[in-house]
Amino acid sequence: MSPQGKRLSICIATRNRAKLIGEALEQIGSQLTGDTEVVVVDGASTDNTAEIVQAERLRFPQIRYCPQSSNSGIDGDFDKAVELARGEYCWPLSDDDLLVDGAVKRVLGLLETNPEVLIVDVEVCSDDFSKILIERRLPFSGERRYGARDVEKLFVECAQHLTYIGGAVVRRAAWMARQRRPYYGTEFIHFGVIFQAPLTGTVLAVGEPLVRLRYGVASWTSRSFKVWMFTWPALVWSFSHISEAARAKVTPREPWRSLGTLLLLRAKGWYSWKEYQASIRPTLQSGRSSWLPALVALTPGRLLNLLALVYGFLFARSRKGGLYDLRHSRYHVWGRPHE
């Protein structure tokens, strides 16, 4: 336990999400114990976030509210939350997600083995939690342990899962000892903290869902194309101490060069002429490689959405997350296109 008497700090970064954070704090607060706390860093909200959080603090005194005078971005605010935390371990959580019943107790039990990082599984739900889209994200069940020499195995098996910040509980001392500012603006500061160099301690991964992820309402959802086609691959490929073969198993260096990927993202409503002009065109030379992405950006999104849905229902019905994206696209056949 830390000198300040806390074993676990749940760290939440939020900004203008009053409609979501109240539900999260109410559900998390009911699981708190004397050796746990919640640290909420508010990146200069202009809505009634303060009112909502203060109301929950009256019910759960273990909640600490830390409003900021300016917005440092999601990575900076999570870093600030860990910095302000009093727990030996920090569990960064999104402001819109919920915990499985008994999750805090389970995590405290798993931390008895004193890992440097604890990785927990997540179930992905619809935005109202009425449906489970993905029952688990880790590619295994049970427990796995990784030492300093297992960094590539850890990377291949857990990197995709760790695109979600709530999947990792990190020893605070380890977080604070690492470089963090280079990862501001990536949306994945926790990933940089974990993988920038081999960890000195053990990583314990548990294929047991302890978090319920609310899909499709992340603060950066509107920037999904840039995040998944450019920001995320750039981060993965920045770790030169990890082999190219291992990095390639996680993501291609330039996934947007795949015609199939662009067509699917167009069908989902994530790719348009705006994204082409802002992200792809500046990187291209003249020739076929330049006009093909432009052609996809100009292809009717509603047509591609219909074709993708038909294909999905016929051949990929198990991919509930992808079908959910297509049904909630601005180009959904029963919806109204936004452009």
C-alpha positions as CSV (number, residue, x, y, z in Angstrom):
1,M,0.0,0.0,0.0
2,S,1.2,3.5,-0.7
3,P,2.4,5.8,2.1
4,Q,-0.8,7.7,1.7
5,G,-2.8,4.6,2.5
6,K,-4.4,3.7,-0.9
7,R,-3.9,0.5,-2.8
8,L,-5.8,1.5,-5.9
9,S,-6.6,4.8,-7.6
10,I,-9.2,4.8,-10.4
11,C,-8.2,7.7,-12.6
12,I,-10.7,9.4,-14.9
13,A,-10.1,12.2,-17.4
14,T,-13.2,14.1,-18.5
15,R,-14.3,17.2,-20.3
16,N,-17.9,18.3,-21.1
17,R,-19.3,14.8,-20.5
18,A,-21.7,15.5,-17.7
19,K,-24.4,13.3,-19.2
20,L,-22.1,10.2,-19.0
21,I,-19.8,10.6,-16.1
22,G,-22.6,10.7,-13.5
23,E,-23.6,7.1,-14.3
24,A,-20.0,5.9,-14.3
25,L,-19.2,7.5,-10.9
26,E,-22.4,6.1,-9.4
27,Q,-21.7,2.6,-10.5
28,I,-17.9,2.7,-9.6
29,G,-18.6,4.5,-6.3
30,S,-20.7,1.6,-5.1
31,Q,-17.6,-0.7,-5.3
32,L,-15.1,1.5,-3.6
33,T,-13.4,0.4,-0.3
34,G,-11.3,2.2,2.2
35,D,-8.1,1.5,0.3
36,T,-9.4,2.8,-3.0
37,E,-10.2,6.2,-4.5
38,V,-11.4,7.8,-7.7
39,V,-9.5,10.8,-9.1
40,V,-11.4,12.8,-11.6
41,V,-9.4,15.3,-13.7
42,D,-11.7,17.8,-15.5
43,G,-10.1,19.4,-18.4
44,A,-11.9,22.8,-18.1
45,S,-15.4,21.6,-18.8
46,T,-18.0,24.3,-19.7
47,D,-21.1,22.1,-19.0
48,N,-22.4,21.0,-15.6
49,T,-19.7,18.3,-15.1
50,A,-18.7,20.0,-11.8
51,E,-22.2,19.8,-10.4
52,I,-22.6,16.2,-11.4
53,V,-19.3,15.1,-9.9
54,Q,-19.8,17.1,-6.7
55,A,-23.2,15.4,-6.2
56,E,-21.5,12.0,-6.4
57,R,-18.8,13.1,-4.0
58,L,-21.5,13.6,-1.4
59,R,-22.4,10.0,-1.7
60,F,-18.9,8.6,-2.1
61,P,-16.2,10.6,-0.3
62,Q,-13.4,8.5,-1.9
63,I,-14.0,10.6,-5.1
64,R,-11.6,13.4,-5.6
65,Y,-12.5,16.1,-8.1
66,C,-9.6,18.0,-9.7
67,P,-10.8,20.7,-12.1
68,Q,-8.2,22.2,-14.4
69,S,-8.1,25.8,-15.6
70,S,-7.2,24.7,-19.2
71,N,-7.6,21.6,-21.4
72,S,-4.4,19.6,-21.8
73,G,-6.0,16.9,-24.0
74,I,-7.0,13.4,-23.0
75,D,-3.4,12.2,-22.6
76,G,-2.3,15.1,-20.5
77,D,-5.4,14.8,-18.3
78,F,-4.9,11.1,-17.7
79,D,-1.2,11.8,-16.9
80,K,-2.3,14.5,-14.4
81,A,-4.8,12.1,-12.8
82,V,-2.0,9.5,-12.2
83,E,0.3,12.3,-10.9
84,L,-2.4,13.3,-8.4
85,A,-3.3,9.8,-7.4
86,R,-2.5,8.5,-3.9
87,G,-2.7,4.8,-4.7
88,E,0.1,2.3,-5.3
89,Y,-1.7,1.3,-8.5
90,C,-3.6,3.4,-11.0
91,W,-6.4,2.2,-13.1
92,P,-7.2,4.7,-15.9
93,L,-10.8,4.5,-17.0
94,S,-12.9,6.3,-19.6
95,D,-15.6,8.6,-18.2
96,D,-18.4,6.7,-20.0
97,D,-17.7,3.1,-19.1
98,L,-18.8,0.9,-16.3
99,L,-17.3,-1.8,-14.2
100,V,-18.5,-5.4,-13.9
101,D,-20.0,-6.1,-10.5
102,G,-17.2,-7.0,-8.1
103,A,-14.5,-5.7,-10.5
104,V,-12.7,-3.5,-7.9
105,K,-12.6,-6.4,-5.4
106,R,-11.3,-8.7,-8.1
107,V,-8.6,-6.3,-9.2
108,L,-7.4,-5.8,-5.6
109,G,-7.1,-9.6,-5.3
110,L,-5.1,-9.8,-8.5
111,L,-2.8,-7.1,-7.3
112,E,-1.8,-9.2,-4.3
113,T,0.8,-10.8,-6.7
114,N,2.4,-7.3,-7.1
115,P,2.6,-7.1,-10.9
116,E,4.1,-4.1,-12.6
117,V,1.1,-4.0,-14.9
118,L,-2.2,-5.8,-14.6
119,I,-4.2,-6.3,-17.9
120,V,-7.9,-7.1,-17.5
121,D,-10.3,-8.0,-20.2
122,V,-13.3,-5.9,-21.4
123,E,-16.7,-6.6,-22.8
124,V,-17.8,-4.2,-25.6
125,C,-21.4,-3.0,-25.3
126,S,-23.8,-0.9,-27.4
127,D,-24.0,2.8,-26.4
128,D,-26.9,2.1,-24.0
129,F,-25.4,-1.2,-22.7
130,S,-28.4,-3.1,-23.9
131,K,-26.3,-5.4,-26.1
132,I,-23.0,-7.1,-25.8
133,L,-21.1,-6.6,-29.1
134,I,-17.9,-8.3,-28.2
135,E,-17.8,-10.6,-25.2
136,R,-14.0,-10.3,-24.7
137,R,-11.1,-8.6,-26.4
138,L,-8.1,-10.6,-25.2
139,P,-7.3,-13.6,-27.4
140,F,-7.1,-16.0,-24.4
141,S,-8.9,-16.9,-21.2
142,G,-7.2,-17.5,-17.8
143,E,-4.1,-15.9,-16.6
144,R,-0.8,-15.2,-18.4
145,R,2.4,-13.7,-17.0
146,Y,5.1,-11.9,-19.0
147,G,8.6,-11.1,-17.9
148,A,11.0,-8.5,-19.2
149,R,12.2,-10.9,-21.9
150,D,8.6,-11.6,-23.1
151,V,8.0,-8.1,-24.4
152,E,7.4,-9.2,-28.0
153,K,5.0,-11.9,-26.9
154,L,3.2,-9.4,-24.7
155,F,3.0,-6.9,-27.6
156,V,1.6,-9.4,-30.1
157,E,-0.9,-10.9,-27.7
158,C,-2.1,-7.7,-25.9
159,A,-1.4,-4.6,-28.0
160,Q,-4.7,-4.6,-29.8
161,H,-6.6,-5.0,-26.6
162,L,-4.6,-2.2,-25.0
163,T,-5.9,0.4,-27.5
164,Y,-8.5,0.7,-24.7
165,I,-7.0,2.5,-21.7
166,G,-9.3,0.8,-19.2
167,G,-7.6,-2.5,-19.9
168,A,-4.5,-1.8,-17.9
169,V,-3.8,-1.2,-14.2
170,V,-0.3,0.2,-13.8
171,R,1.9,0.6,-10.8
172,R,2.0,4.4,-10.2
173,A,5.8,4.4,-9.6
174,A,6.4,2.7,-12.9
175,W,4.1,5.2,-14.7
176,M,5.8,8.2,-13.2
177,A,9.3,6.9,-13.9
178,R,8.6,6.7,-17.7
179,Q,8.5,9.3,-20.5
180,R,4.9,10.5,-20.9
181,R,5.0,13.8,-22.8
182,P,6.1,12.3,-26.1
183,Y,2.8,10.5,-26.1
184,Y,0.6,13.5,-25.5
185,G,-1.7,13.9,-28.5
186,T,-1.6,10.2,-29.4
187,E,-4.8,9.2,-27.5
188,F,-2.8,6.3,-26.2
189,I,-0.5,7.6,-23.4
190,H,-0.9,4.4,-21.4
191,F,0.3,2.3,-24.4
192,G,3.5,4.5,-24.7
193,V,4.1,4.1,-20.9
194,I,3.8,0.4,-21.1
195,F,5.8,-0.4,-24.3
196,Q,8.4,2.4,-24.6
197,A,10.9,0.0,-23.1
198,P,10.8,-3.4,-21.4
199,L,9.3,-3.3,-17.9
200,T,11.4,-4.3,-14.9
201,G,8.5,-6.3,-13.3
202,T,6.0,-8.8,-14.3
203,V,2.9,-8.2,-16.4
204,L,-0.1,-10.2,-15.4
205,A,-2.9,-10.5,-18.0
206,V,-6.3,-12.0,-17.1
207,G,-8.7,-13.0,-19.7
208,E,-11.7,-12.1,-17.6
209,P,-13.9,-9.1,-18.5
210,L,-14.0,-6.6,-15.6
211,V,-15.0,-3.5,-17.6
212,R,-18.0,-2.8,-19.7
213,L,-17.0,-0.5,-22.6
214,R,-19.6,1.8,-24.0
215,Y,-18.9,1.6,-27.8
216,G,-19.1,4.5,-30.1
217,V,-19.1,7.4,-27.7
218,A,-15.4,8.0,-27.1
219,S,-14.3,11.6,-27.1
220,W,-12.3,11.1,-30.3
221,T,-14.9,9.1,-32.2
222,S,-15.3,11.9,-34.7
223,R,-11.6,11.5,-35.5
224,S,-11.6,7.7,-35.9
225,F,-10.1,7.7,-39.4
226,K,-7.1,9.7,-38.4
227,V,-6.6,7.8,-35.1
228,W,-6.8,4.3,-36.6
229,M,-5.1,5.0,-40.0
230,F,-2.3,7.3,-38.9
231,T,-1.9,8.0,-35.1
232,W,-2.2,4.4,-33.9
233,P,0.1,2.9,-36.6
234,A,2.7,5.6,-36.1
235,L,2.7,4.8,-32.4
236,V,3.0,1.1,-32.9
237,W,5.8,1.5,-35.4
238,S,7.7,3.9,-33.2
239,F,8.9,1.1,-30.9
240,S,12.2,0.2,-32.6
241,H,13.1,-2.3,-29.9
242,I,10.2,-4.5,-31.0
243,S,10.8,-6.5,-34.2
244,E,9.1,-5.4,-37.4
245,A,7.4,-8.8,-37.6
246,A,5.8,-8.3,-34.2
247,R,4.7,-4.8,-35.1
248,A,3.2,-5.9,-38.4
249,K,1.0,-8.4,-36.5
250,V,-0.6,-5.6,-34.6
251,T,-1.1,-3.1,-37.5
252,P,0.3,-2.4,-41.0
253,R,2.5,0.7,-41.1
254,E,0.1,2.4,-43.5
255,P,-3.3,0.6,-43.2
256,W,-5.0,3.2,-45.3
257,R,-3.2,1.9,-48.4
258,S,-5.5,-1.1,-48.4
259,L,-8.4,-0.7,-50.8
260,G,-10.6,-3.0,-48.7
261,T,-9.9,-0.9,-45.6
262,L,-10.8,2.3,-47.3
263,L,-14.0,0.9,-48.7
264,L,-15.1,-0.4,-45.3
265,L,-14.3,2.9,-43.6
266,R,-16.2,4.8,-46.3
267,A,-19.2,2.5,-45.6
268,K,-19.0,3.2,-41.9
269,G,-18.9,7.0,-42.5
270,W,-15.4,7.4,-41.2
271,Y,-13.8,8.3,-44.5
272,S,-14.8,11.1,-46.9
273,W,-13.3,13.8,-49.1
274,K,-12.5,15.7,-46.0
275,E,-10.3,12.9,-44.6
276,Y,-8.7,12.4,-48.0
277,Q,-7.7,16.1,-48.3
278,A,-6.5,16.4,-44.7
279,S,-4.7,13.1,-44.1
280,I,-4.1,11.1,-47.3
281,R,-3.5,13.6,-50.1
282,P,-0.5,15.3,-48.5
283,T,1.3,11.9,-48.3
284,L,0.8,10.8,-51.9
285,Q,2.8,11.1,-55.1
286,S,1.1,11.3,-58.5
287,G,-0.2,8.2,-60.2
288,R,-2.5,5.4,-59.4
289,S,-1.8,5.5,-55.7
290,S,-3.1,9.1,-55.6
291,W,-6.4,8.7,-57.5
292,L,-7.6,5.4,-55.9
293,P,-8.1,6.8,-52.4
294,A,-9.8,9.9,-54.0
295,L,-12.1,7.7,-55.9
296,V,-13.1,5.8,-52.8
297,A,-13.8,9.1,-51.0
298,L,-16.2,10.1,-53.8
299,T,-18.0,6.8,-54.0
300,P,-21.5,7.1,-52.6
301,G,-21.3,6.1,-49.0
302,R,-24.9,4.9,-48.8
303,L,-24.2,2.3,-51.6
304,L,-21.1,1.0,-49.9
305,N,-23.0,0.8,-46.6
306,L,-25.7,-1.3,-48.1
307,L,-23.2,-3.6,-49.8
308,A,-21.2,-4.0,-46.6
309,L,-24.3,-4.7,-44.6
310,V,-25.4,-7.4,-47.0
311,Y,-22.0,-9.0,-47.0
312,G,-21.8,-8.8,-43.2
313,F,-25.2,-10.4,-42.6
314,L,-24.4,-13.2,-45.1
315,F,-20.8,-14.0,-44.2
316,A,-19.7,-12.2,-41.1
317,R,-22.6,-12.1,-38.6
318,S,-20.3,-12.9,-35.7
319,R,-18.6,-9.6,-36.2
320,K,-21.1,-7.6,-34.2
321,G,-18.9,-4.6,-33.6
322,G,-18.4,-4.1,-37.4
323,L,-22.1,-4.5,-38.1
324,Y,-22.9,-2.1,-35.3
325,D,-20.7,0.5,-36.9
326,L,-22.4,0.0,-40.3
327,R,-25.9,0.2,-38.8
328,H,-25.0,3.4,-37.0
329,S,-23.2,5.0,-39.9
330,R,-24.5,8.3,-41.4
331,Y,-24.9,6.3,-44.6
332,H,-27.1,3.6,-43.1
333,V,-29.7,2.7,-45.7
334,W,-32.6,3.6,-43.3
335,G,-30.8,6.8,-42.2
336,R,-30.0,10.1,-43.8
337,P,-26.6,10.8,-45.1
338,H,-24.8,13.8,-43.6
339,E,-23.1,14.9,-46.8
